[in-house]
Amino acid sequence: METPVTTFSEGPDDPFAVRRAACGVLDDRGRVVGWSERAEELLGYPPEEVLGRPAVGFLLDPRDYEVVMDAVAECVRDLGWYGIVPVRHRDGRRMEFGCRARVIARGDDSPREWFLVAAPAEQVVQWEMDRSVLDGLFRRSPIGLSVHAPDLSILRVNRAIARFSEIPVEQHRGLHTSDFLIQQDTDTVERQLREVLETGQSSIFTEQPCRLRRDPGRELVVSISAFRMHDSSGRILGVTQTVEDVTDRYQARRRLALLNEASARIGTTLDVAKTADELAGVAVPGLADCVSVDLLEPVTRGEEPTQGGVLGPLRRTAVRSILSDTAEVMYPLGHTIHIPPETMQARCLAERRPILDAHLEGANTWLTMDPDRAERALALGIHSLMVVPLVARGLVLGLISMWRSRRLEPFEEDDLTLAEEFASRAAVCIDNARRYTQEHEAALTLQHSLLPHEVPGHPAVEVAHRYLPADATTGVGGDWFDVIPLSGLRVALVVGDVVGHGIHAAATMGRLRTAVHTLANLDLTPDEVLSNLDDLVDRLAAEQEPTDERSPQVIGATCLYAVYDPVSRHCALARAGHPPPAVVTPDGRVHLVDIPAGPPLGLGGLPFEAAELQLAEGSLLALYTDGLIQGRKRDVDESLADLSGALAAPARSLEDTCRAIEVALLHDRPTDDVADDVALLIARTRVLAAEKVATWELRVEPTAAARARALVASQLAQWGLDEMAFTTELIVSELVTNAYRYGGGPITLRLIRDGHLICEVSDTGSTSPHLRRARSTDEGGRGLFLVAQLTERWGTRYTRDGKTIWTEQPV
């Protein structure tokens, strides 16, 4: 018998390979005429037991007779058969085998024979499944599959790759990736395949751009996995890669990342322009090549925009672009834009909805806004436009416009949705900034209206001052300063700081400043002024309860109050939780005045103590708030040392001294929420010339008034003020008479000549005269009324030893 030649494939997993399958030959009557060693191994029958015997007799279980006979009939009819048949093992077991049968022709006159190849059914089923999977990968899989030779030429691709490249499957053989991808992406793909070939290490789900030569403007992203192929001997056959189009997934992930970035980057400040710039910075280049943010003009000023009808002009607030020639086509920052009603931008604002012009099909209306600039923009390649309104809390604030030029694919609906998300978040942040700006400006206006704009000159001191508001992110504070003229050419120097920021702190500062003026006019001592202020702050805090977030409770304040007398060079000071003042002597020595600190205003019930010192003429007295010396980057001792150094510098103008202090202490001033207002008041003391002051002691006797008139007349004659003698004699006579009647001795009379003629009568009594209108039947009570008519101002101040009645007349 001749050995049959098989035409079956013999792959490593092929169950019908000759070395793995059971082979047998049957003659035309069904007798076994050929039997392989593998058949003996699988079925247990040696050749001597089967050769010449009918196969039905020993291989067939009677129960399977009909099934097998049906297969035999089909095989005879078709001259071949393939399927699963039951077979009996030599030990009687029933087994199922996959079987292939083919007719063997031995000549015209010879009977036919049948060649059978069989393998265990489970191996055949698994092999068929593998073949089905392989067939599916090349015919029906939606994921691309390409097989490459070691030189990376294509051996075979599946239909998914053919749809991708638009080249028939059979025409891919021998091509390279560069035949349908641009060179840059080809280099990326082939570099990965070579690495897999060289190392044998598979690559998994590597995402990379993939742009086709026939459509380079379309941005595609594919996920590639690759593995090396070997034959049964280990020889490298090439590399296979799978290619999956993940563009939609990639775009969705990128849009989500942009949205997260927008959440982190937009709204970091309460500045309208900065927020608009943050919006533009997120959109370029992640979403667009060029972006402009245009806000209604009232919004840029912190005002509420007018709604309904024509919204008014827009102001260019932010611009971002990857184009180098943006300045030629984009309006500059701050430019006012008037939008024609027929444009996309006007419709966007009026309808409060985003508009997408993917291919600038509405270019005619877009060009009407500024034809020259629009034509130059088109020449730069701008081809797609989105316009999105900025709407927050029902208010239209402006719009954002986005263009594409270098990125060739147009905007899509998903891009418009992302732009809406950007605009929605940015609009809320811009409106927050606008409302903050509005409140901040109102607070600044209030605070500036409450602070002294110009400090008038005073004979007791030369002054210079600085007020530096807190950074815009913290709001306006409650710092203030004052220079208040007092009786007898004395002057009060005041610096204070209300706790907190914003309009409520500024309003409280105004109330305290007014209270300080009122208390100063009562000629109270510094510690008495602070005691009264302490009661006031305590009452203000009680009035504000209960409080809420919109009306934060002011819980306290600090204050430093000093009174300087240019006649005696005496200075009295008291402080309530405030930094101590610095004094610079004429020879340049600097020291901090040792004043009991006192509690902050508003704690209630705790005493304040005053300190007293003599100041030489030309001394500097520096009062300041804690914003000057407290900073994040330095401690208070460092700041005080720097302050002393700036104050001790060589003699200069007070303005120069203020500038030197700013440079020394505020160059590294924080700009975040630790910033505070700074108030600085510097005073250089003056001393009134001795020839401008005259003082006399009068005995408590009936002739005291007459002696006072004589002394006054003589002194006024020396000063060349004879025309004021009669009036002044009347005033002095009345005041000395009151001191004689109601006060205690001795009586002190003092005249001070400056811009005014000041008359002071002091005694040891504690009773204060009262101005009243006397009735016609009263014998007295007209003296002070007469004094009030003859003077510009008059009043009473108390001292440790009594009181002083004073008057002022203009010279």
SULMO-V587314 format. One record per backbone hydrogen bond with DSSP energy under -1.0 kcal/mol. NH is the residue of the N-H (numbers start at 0). CO is the residue of the C=O. E is the energy in kcal/mol with one decimal. If there is no record, write none. Layout:
BEGIN
nh->[NH;NH]
co->[CO;CO]
e->[E;E]
END
This chain:
BEGIN
nh->[13;16;19;20;21;23;24;25;26;29;31;32;33;35;39;40;41;42;43;48;49;50;51;52;54;58;63;64;67;68;69;70;71;72;73;74;75;76;77;78;79;80;82;84;86;87;88;89;91;94;96;97;98;99;100;101;102;103;112;113;114;115;116;117;118;120;123;124;125;126;127;128;129;130;131;132;133;134;135;136;137;138;139;140;143;145;146;147;148;151;153;154;155;157;158;161;162;163;164;165;171;173;174;178;179;180;181;185;186;187;188;189;190;191;192;193;194;195;196;197;198;199;202;205;207;209;212;217;221;222;223;224;225;226;228;230;233;236;238;239;240;241;242;243;245;249;250;251;252;253;254;255;256;257;258;259;260;261;262;263;264;265;274;275;276;277;278;279;280;281;282;283;286;287;288;289;290;291;292;293;294;295;296;298;299;301;302;313;314;315;316;317;319;321;327;328;329;333;334;336;342;346;347;348;349;350;351;354;356;359;362;365;366;368;373;374;375;376;377;378;379;380;381;382;383;384;385;386;387;389;391;394;396;398;399;400;401;402;403;415;416;417;418;419;420;421;422;423;424;425;426;427;428;429;430;431;432;433;434;435;436;437;438;439;440;441;442;443;444;445;446;447;448;449;450;461;463;465;467;473;474;479;481;483;485;489;490;491;492;493;494;495;496;498;501;505;506;507;508;509;510;511;512;513;514;515;516;517;518;519;520;522;523;528;529;530;531;532;533;534;535;536;537;538;539;540;541;542;543;556;557;558;559;560;561;562;563;564;568;570;571;572;573;575;576;576;581;582;583;584;587;590;592;594;600;602;610;612;614;617;618;619;620;621;622;624;627;629;638;639;640;641;642;643;644;645;646;647;656;657;658;659;660;661;662;663;664;665;668;674;677;679;680;681;682;683;684;685;687;691;692;693;695;697;700;703;706;707;708;709;710;711;712;713;714;715;716;717;718;720;723;724;727;728;729;730;731;732;733;734;735;736;737;738;739;740;741;742;746;747;748;749;750;751;752;753;756;757;758;759;760;761;762;763;777;785;786;787;788;789;790;791;792;794;796;798;802;803;804;805;806;807;808;810]
co->[10;13;16;16;117;115;33;113;30;26;52;24;24;22;35;36;37;38;39;45;46;46;31;49;29;54;60;61;63;64;65;66;67;68;69;70;71;72;73;74;74;100;98;96;94;58;92;42;88;86;84;118;82;116;80;114;78;112;103;25;101;23;99;21;97;95;119;120;121;122;123;124;125;126;127;128;129;130;131;132;133;134;135;135;242;240;155;238;152;148;174;146;146;144;137;157;158;159;160;161;168;153;171;175;176;176;210;181;182;183;184;185;186;187;188;189;190;191;192;193;194;195;225;223;221;219;179;214;207;243;205;241;202;239;237;234;230;228;147;226;145;224;143;222;220;245;246;247;248;249;250;251;252;253;254;255;256;257;258;259;260;261;270;271;272;273;274;275;276;277;278;279;282;282;402;402;319;400;317;398;314;396;312;295;295;298;297;336;294;334;292;292;290;288;324;325;325;315;331;313;339;342;343;344;345;346;347;386;384;356;359;361;362;365;369;370;371;372;373;374;375;377;376;403;403;356;401;354;399;397;394;391;389;293;387;291;385;289;383;411;412;413;414;415;416;417;418;419;420;421;422;423;424;425;426;427;428;429;430;431;432;433;434;435;436;437;438;439;440;441;442;443;444;445;446;683;681;679;677;470;470;495;493;491;489;486;563;483;561;481;559;479;557;555;475;501;502;503;504;505;506;507;508;509;510;511;512;513;514;515;516;519;518;524;525;526;527;528;529;530;531;532;533;534;535;536;537;538;539;600;496;575;494;573;492;571;490;569;564;612;562;610;560;558;596;597;621;590;619;588;584;582;580;592;556;599;572;570;568;684;615;583;682;581;680;678;624;625;634;635;636;637;638;639;640;641;642;643;652;653;654;655;656;657;658;659;660;661;665;671;467;465;622;463;620;461;618;459;565;688;689;750;748;746;698;700;702;703;704;705;706;707;708;709;710;711;712;713;714;715;720;721;723;724;725;726;727;728;729;730;731;732;733;734;735;736;737;738;697;761;695;759;693;757;691;755;808;751;806;749;804;747;802;743;774;781;782;783;784;785;786;807;807;805;803;801;762;796;760;794;758;792;756;754]
e->[-1.6;-1.6;-1.8;-2.6;-3.1;-2.3;-1.8;-2.5;-2.5;-1.8;-2.8;-3.3;-1.4;-2.0;-1.7;-2.3;-2.4;-2.6;-2.5;-1.5;-1.3;-2.7;-3.8;-2.1;-2.6;-2.5;-2.3;-1.5;-2.4;-2.7;-2.1;-1.6;-2.5;-2.6;-2.0;-2.2;-2.6;-2.2;-2.4;-1.3;-1.1;-2.1;-2.0;-2.6;-3.7;-2.1;-3.4;-2.4;-2.1;-3.5;-2.5;-3.2;-3.4;-2.7;-2.9;-2.0;-1.3;-3.7;-1.9;-3.2;-3.1;-3.1;-2.3;-2.8;-2.1;-2.2;-1.8;-3.0;-2.1;-2.3;-2.7;-2.3;-2.4;-2.5;-2.2;-2.7;-2.7;-2.4;-2.7;-2.5;-1.5;-1.9;-2.1;-2.1;-2.6;-2.5;-3.4;-3.2;-2.9;-2.8;-3.0;-3.7;-1.4;-1.9;-1.4;-1.6;-2.3;-1.7;-2.8;-1.9;-1.6;-3.2;-2.4;-2.1;-1.8;-1.6;-2.3;-2.4;-2.6;-1.3;-2.3;-2.9;-2.0;-1.5;-2.1;-2.6;-1.7;-1.9;-2.5;-2.6;-2.4;-2.3;-1.7;-2.9;-2.0;-2.3;-1.5;-1.5;-2.4;-2.8;-2.6;-1.7;-1.9;-2.4;-2.7;-1.9;-1.9;-2.4;-2.0;-2.6;-2.5;-2.9;-2.4;-2.0;-2.2;-3.2;-3.0;-2.4;-2.4;-2.7;-2.7;-2.2;-2.3;-2.5;-2.3;-2.4;-2.5;-2.6;-2.1;-1.5;-2.5;-2.4;-2.5;-2.2;-2.2;-2.2;-2.0;-2.1;-2.4;-1.6;-1.7;-1.6;-2.6;-2.6;-2.3;-1.5;-3.1;-2.2;-2.7;-2.6;-2.2;-2.8;-1.5;-1.1;-1.3;-1.7;-2.9;-2.8;-3.3;-2.8;-2.8;-1.5;-2.5;-2.4;-1.1;-1.5;-2.7;-3.4;-1.8;-3.6;-1.6;-2.0;-2.7;-2.1;-2.6;-2.9;-1.0;-2.7;-3.1;-1.1;-1.3;-1.6;-3.0;-1.1;-2.6;-2.5;-1.9;-2.2;-2.3;-1.9;-1.1;-1.4;-1.7;-2.7;-1.0;-2.3;-2.4;-2.5;-2.7;-2.9;-2.2;-2.2;-3.4;-2.7;-2.7;-2.5;-2.8;-2.7;-1.5;-1.9;-2.3;-2.2;-2.6;-2.2;-1.8;-2.4;-2.9;-2.8;-2.2;-2.9;-2.8;-1.6;-2.1;-3.1;-2.7;-2.5;-2.6;-2.9;-2.9;-2.6;-3.1;-2.5;-2.4;-3.7;-3.1;-2.2;-2.8;-3.0;-3.0;-2.7;-3.3;-3.4;-2.1;-1.4;-1.7;-2.3;-2.1;-2.3;-2.8;-2.0;-1.1;-2.3;-2.3;-2.7;-3.0;-1.3;-2.1;-3.0;-2.9;-2.5;-1.9;-2.5;-2.5;-2.5;-5.1;-2.1;-2.5;-2.4;-2.4;-2.1;-1.8;-2.5;-2.7;-2.1;-2.3;-2.6;-2.1;-2.2;-2.8;-2.6;-2.1;-2.0;-1.2;-2.5;-2.1;-1.8;-2.1;-2.3;-2.5;-1.7;-1.9;-2.8;-2.0;-2.1;-2.7;-2.4;-1.8;-2.2;-1.3;-1.3;-2.6;-1.2;-2.7;-2.7;-2.4;-2.9;-2.8;-2.5;-2.1;-2.5;-2.4;-2.9;-1.9;-3.1;-1.8;-1.0;-2.1;-3.0;-2.6;-2.5;-2.6;-2.0;-2.4;-1.4;-2.7;-1.2;-3.1;-2.3;-2.4;-1.9;-1.8;-2.7;-2.9;-3.1;-3.2;-1.7;-1.8;-2.0;-1.9;-2.8;-2.1;-2.3;-2.6;-2.5;-2.2;-2.2;-2.3;-2.1;-1.9;-2.3;-2.3;-2.5;-2.1;-2.2;-2.4;-2.3;-2.5;-2.4;-1.3;-2.0;-2.3;-2.6;-3.2;-3.0;-2.4;-3.2;-2.6;-2.7;-1.9;-1.8;-1.7;-2.5;-3.0;-3.5;-1.6;-2.2;-2.4;-2.3;-2.0;-1.9;-2.5;-2.3;-2.3;-2.1;-2.3;-2.7;-1.7;-1.7;-1.8;-3.4;-1.7;-1.7;-2.4;-2.7;-1.8;-2.0;-3.0;-2.5;-2.1;-2.4;-2.8;-2.1;-2.2;-2.1;-2.5;-2.4;-3.1;-1.4;-2.1;-2.5;-2.8;-2.6;-2.9;-2.4;-2.8;-2.5;-3.3;-3.0;-1.9;-2.7;-2.7;-2.8;-1.9;-2.2;-1.6;-2.1;-2.3;-2.7;-1.5;-1.6;-1.3;-3.1;-1.2;-2.0;-2.3;-2.7;-2.0;-2.6;-2.9;-2.5;-2.0;-2.5;-2.0;-1.5]
END
